[in-house]
Amino acid sequence: MGVLLGTAVQLQQPALPGWPVHAAVLACALALLGLAVWRRLPAGGRAALALSGAAALAWALCGLRALTFMAGSLAPALQGQDVVVTGIVAAMPQPREDGLRLRLAPESALLAGRAVALPSLIDLSWYATGWSGEDAAPVPSVRAGERWRLTVRLKSPHGARNPHGFDYELWLWEQGVQATGYVRSGARNPAPERLGATWQHPVEQMRQGVRDAILRRLAGGEEDAARRRAAGVVAALVTGDQRAIDRADWDVFRITGVAHLMSISGLHITLFAWLASAAVQWLWRRSARLCLGVPAPHAALLGGVALAGAYALFSGWGVPAQRTVLMLACVALLRLSGRRWPWPQVWLLACAAVLLADPWAMLQAGFWLSFVAVGVLFATDMRANNQANTTAGGRFLSLLREQWVVTLALSPLTLLLFGQVSVVSLLANLLAIPWTTLVVLPLALGGVLWPVLWHAAAASVSLLGLWLQWLAAWPWAQLTLPVAPLWAGAAAVCGGVLLALRLPWRLRLLGLPLLLPALAWQPARPAPGQFDVLALDIGQGQAVLVRTAQHSLLYDTGPRYSGTADAGERVVVPLLQALGERLDLVVLSHGDSDHTGGASAVLRRQPQARLLGAPGASSAPLPPGVVPQPCLAGQRWQWDGVEFAVLHPFAPAVQVDGARAPISNARSCVVRVQAQPAQSGRSGGAALLTGDIERAQEQALLAASAPLAADLLLVPHHGSKTSSSDAFIAAVRPSAALVQAGWRNRFGHPAAEVAQRYRAHGVPLAQTPVCGAAAWASDTRTVRCERSASRRYWHHRLDDEPPG
């Protein structure tokens, strides 16, 4: 328990103390643990000392590891520079539609002919098409273990920071990656050079060979789309490459609650360990000499854990696999030592072992899902129940009850972590668990020795897919609720566990009231007559959520990142789900893809929303049959006492002829939002959303005497040099301005002279790369930065770095 507490406290720190503090805490921890074994102290005192010492030890060790890791970070002077790096491909590359993603272990690096130090691991994108307008050659075949000389441009890891969003920087931290970037392969740069193959990273070389063989054998033809999609699942089960699974299949797995089966999960490692242990024991008993040296059960335990570790290593040594191997090793060591600890002690020992090996696993949903599931199964005595049922019918009933108990206990936790839970997961897993673990997985693994079995595995995956797609199509197959606060979620988890325990029903029913706060939770909304604004952190693009007491408006939907990924699917839709928002109106300011790239994903998930778009915005990728209402100056409406007014484009802009691209910005839909005056007599707060208007449109608004005054200004055109004129800023007179742009974007937004112009007018400028998602409310009129509010020590500190 002490390890869990110490780790939890360490992971909440926005910044790390220095080495002396951690060294002092480590010394105190060792002293406390030394006193804890002094038998002259009472038992209660020794237990308290042991708990305190373990907590201090975990805190100090985690901090020392973090400080050591941070010492190898990318030097600020190397950001954005062209560095010639020679290194080894450390993991099997990930093909993408726009090129390749690879992980490189640098051996040496040169900046302008001078040797420089780089982090031990860097992630690189190698684009098949031009980047920043430069010509680029096709991406060659790259294999793990090869040595390459590349010209790269690097930056420190930087991810979007949104409420309830994915922590990309933490994910890279756990992977050991301290820099990201891309390969400079244009004609103006030295050509990438393959220097030869090496013996290094042999496991990754084998993984890549097996993955490519699976995909080549099963997905070679274009005529069978179902088989190609099944090939991705087979490759994921064998090699742990989850990116091989089609996005549509992931949606089905998520809705039906079987996503945990389609990767190298703890269940797969445990099954493999059990099969390996049985095989080792059977072979060991064939030799009397071996049995005299080491008893067969002991050999089976050691062999099962060792082979499970080998399988986990081959599958990529992911965090779930690491957790499972450590848990199995703890249980095996206890059995070999002859100790019979109560299950809570075994459970806590496994938790402590996992956190000592990887403290940051505590922040992953999988850690809590796996350990809560194991703890509930221990607490409900499933093992004894299964051993008591020796008939086929009894074992089936035991399996049914076990799945019911796990589903009941984990549903509140799933709601707390993801804001959604599969209603059909019990039905889906009843077939999917035995089918995947007893049919698909053995066939997929057997294909490594006899590739013909991969065809049978793919056919089995396709059959399972039919069942899952049928379940996913059910109405209300998935329950989506706003993400509850920690206290409500923790109460719901306790309620779910209480309902699952083997207790009298009168006691179990006490868990129902504990579920109610999380099920009925609704996030706070603005008061009538007021509104709030949330500018999302979506990279180089724009997406702004405006909420009143009972209505919501989304102004732009973010960029399209690639042919299969956009801000709508990755950022906007999850945020709307977490907040429990039902959009009334989506406004597309104009047709540029950095403003409309996520429109299709948002409108598919929010079909009730009306669409308002400037002339030309209808060219954005929209769901079939969705046509935007034209956005024209003069349109007005009121929600909950809040006034909305469209100030631009003027009617003549509709008649502009010619190519769309040069005039797209000129058609931007400008919306002004005005709150009611406060009871104290203070004027109501106002916000001005400007899209990508430029100086000409700013002058047109000034000439038309448009009501531009606002407390919050969404800076036009991301802070481009072609916008934010002095006259426009003076007319708006904002008390705060927001820039939505990408970190180190190739356009240089916001331009230095534009930022200086706002400073000269005394206007604070908040930028999403530095601020993260920026929240503003009409009653308080202050900007809240998500990156500052939820800062942790592994997050990239941008305050003192230039954005360009």
C-alpha angles and dihedrals in degrees: 000000000000092000091053093050095046093048092048092053093047093052093056095063119114090202135014125243115234131268096273092058093050092045090052093049090048091053091049090049092054091047092051092048090049091053090047091068093051102113095203090073119085116262093249092052092049091050092051091048091048092050093048093044093049091049092049091046093052091046093051097043093049092049094047091051090049093049091049091050093047091053088070096054123133112277111246090231090064095056112113093005126124105247124184105219131184114201151136123264099244101189137026107279119248114229115221133183090252097043136290139322116211139171116225131196103207119222097179138354137196129201111192088337093310121116114244134179121247131188117273093252131029131179117222136190115212107197122209091204130051121290120210089359096299123133116254134192121230114278110260126222109281125190134191114264095030122129115229137179110216139170106228139176113216140192136178115270109278127175136176116273112210132151109276089001133143114274101226093174092056090049091054090044090057090048090054093242116143103172138034131192146125139269116258100220103154127121091265092060132066111271115256110259128209107215097187145279123295137194091242122116094017093171091056090048090054092045092052092047092052094044093050091046091053094048093043094050098042104029103036097111129065095212099076111055093170092057092048090053091047089052089062091055092048091049090050093051094050103037104018093241099146092174088073089071115095116248092235090055091051089055091054093046091049095048092049095043097239099110089110089066096054096068135046096290133173089259091059094047091048092049091048090049091051093049092044091048091051091049093048092049092049092050094042092055090057088073120062091192092056091047091052090052098044125005113249095239090054092048090048091053094049094042093048093052093044094050091044088053090051090051091048090050092050091049091058101274092259122185095259090051092048091051093050095048091050091049092050091047092052092050092046093050092050091052093046090051090053094240120143104197122182112262095252090059092047090048093049091046090055091048091050093048092052093048094047088053095042115008093180091062086083088074093056122095091223092062093059096039094051098043095043089050092049092045092051092049090050092047094049090049094234093163093060090043091053093048090052091057108070099158123087091244092049092050091050091052089048090052090048092050093045092053091046092051093048092046092049093048097043100042094081090045090050090051090050094049102037107013091236140074133191112247091195096046093107092056093040095050094045088070101022097056099054093035094051098040099039102033115016099038097047090048092047093049092042089056089070087070098031112022093198088077090066089071090055090047091051091049089051090051091051092052091050089048092059090055093047094046090052091052093044090056092060115111110256091012087148129037115214121191135166113274107261123220119265096262093053092044093049090050090051092050090052089049093051092048091048091053090050098049122101095253135126111284092244089064094040092055089062085076092067096074089050090061095054101078092055095042094048097038117131122179116243115268132201118278118258109285093024134088140190133215129213116190104199124223100238104143121246099002144058136268123152128178117208118190133187127182093287108000139066134203127190114206106202125339107236132252134308108246097191141332091287103031135057139161092253094063097035104038117004101047095046090048093050090050093049091051093043091236125168107193119226096187138015116199119198105198093201141330104274112124094234087065101036105030093105097042097102094051093046095048092047090056094038103041093158092065120105117227125228118183139171116245106286095026090103087079089072117107103270134167114271114280096016112126121176122232108240115262110223136165113268098042112131138174139164130225121187092335094312116122121222120192132178110219100175153074102041118219096258089063088072090066095055109125131202137054115349099225100068093047101037094097091046090061095054115144109236116200127189120199120199127189125209118265114268121251088250088065094254112143117256118263118253136199129200119207109195110174112200102326115152135205094287092055091043089055091047091054090049092048090051090052090235115183096255101156109121140156093220123041124192096214111244119252094358091290097307120172088244094066145042098064119191092248092052094050090047091051094049094043093192122190089208136017130200128208119196108200142131123266109262089354117186093241094062093236122204095037114225093238091051092051089049090050092057091047089052089056090049094246117144109229117213115195122196094223088061100026102036113207107001118215123196131176127201093224099050097027092205129126118236116199117211092206091058096040094051100029119153128182095255092059118104110255108223103168096103099033127093114245096223 
